[in-house]
Amino acid sequence: MTTRSSLEDWIREIDERPESAPGLIRAIANRLIELEKSNEVLRAENIALRIENKVEEYENKIANLEYQIELLSRQVQQAPTLTVEGKELLVFNRQNQVLRKTVAEPRSLFSEQIIAHFLEDSTFRENEVHLKSFDSTEEILLIFDTGHAIAMSISSLPSIPGDEMDWSQAYQEDPDSIEELVNILPISRLPLYEYCVQISRRGFAKRMPAKSFNTYIAQKNIGTGIRQQPDKPFNITLCNSEDTFVVVSKEGYIVNMTVDKLPFAIEPIINLGTNDYIVASFVIRENTSLLIVTKDGKIVHRDPNWLTIANSFRTQGQSIFSRKVRERGTQVIAAAPIEAGDWGVCLTGNGQVMGFEIEDTLNQGFIQKGKQYNLLAFTMI
């Protein structure tokens, strides 16, 4: 390498021995020729790299556009046949099985509380079965623990004809896959949002621009959003920068902060205990309040003003329960923002899928007063 010191040495050499000047000039000329050749190689590599990056960028844009066209095509084809009033209740498990129950007129079906039930010999483990509810025209994204993601129309899932649920009737993407289905996300309104927030079971979060997320969907891989095993992906929430993002844990801790404060890299945003994990994540907006559902069927209601904005990613969060209640083993199975007139659905330990009006539960503090349940899952409908 030619340094300032070596240049000074050459100048001193010429001053002391003028006859050495031609030799030094030839050495410098040869070195300049070598540097020029190296520069040409680097320039060529740089051009090739730019072209390769451009090709990859255009391929991603093409994949994204193809996905958007496919999405619009499916929605246009379904529009004449689907009713706006319809709701689709999805029951899914970690074995990638998804059951779809159409709830055409919720209030008439809810009058007798029981919407559907599993066969008597059905057994469920904790955190194995989940509920989700969507509009009949929704486009959904199946999210797996490997980061694999599959977009489809909800109407492409088979609907069970009666009120008896059996996993043998379920849709299953790949029966031989070792992947686990961890969540199902609505994505029809994705273009209306700025960001997607990915959260793991252990409270690691990452904020992604919605445009980037569209590309990941087209590539059928959204990433896991975790640092290391045994953590698993949990949910993705569509939001805007001014929204308030909320996470709730099984042991009854809650953290909330504005979306624009969330990290773009994978970082923990809540300090969880060893056996604690996230059971709900969502955005809470104006005219909504907070509903918390416990495993034994208790309902906790909080006004948004009760929430305190977190100033650190290392906080344990606000406690929903007193220490005494927590020590009794009270566990949260779900939480959600609610409005007047909302309805909820839960799955009990004996395999019954029950519906109820939220306002009634707020007045009595339980899903059904005088009854204690072993609830496995809950969703708004």
Secondary structure, DSSP 8 states (H G I E B T S, - for coil): ---HHHHHHHHHHHHH-GGGHHHHHHHHHHHHHHHHHHHHHHHHHHHHHHHHHHHHHHHHHHHHHHHHHHHHHHHHHHTTTS-TT-EEEEEEETTSEEEEEEESSHHHHHTTSEEEEE-TT----TTTEEEEEEETT-EEEEEETTSBEEEEEGGGS-B-SSSEE-GGGSEES-TT----EEEEEE-TTGGG-SEEEEEETTSEEEEEEHHHHHHHHHTTB-----SSTT--EEEEEEE-TTSEEEEEETTSEEEEEEGGGS-SS-EE-S---TT--EEEEEEE-TT-EEEEEETTSBEEEE-GGG------TT---EESS-HHHHHTT--EEEEEEE-TT-EEEEEETTSEEEEEEHHHHHHHSBSSTT----EEEEEE-
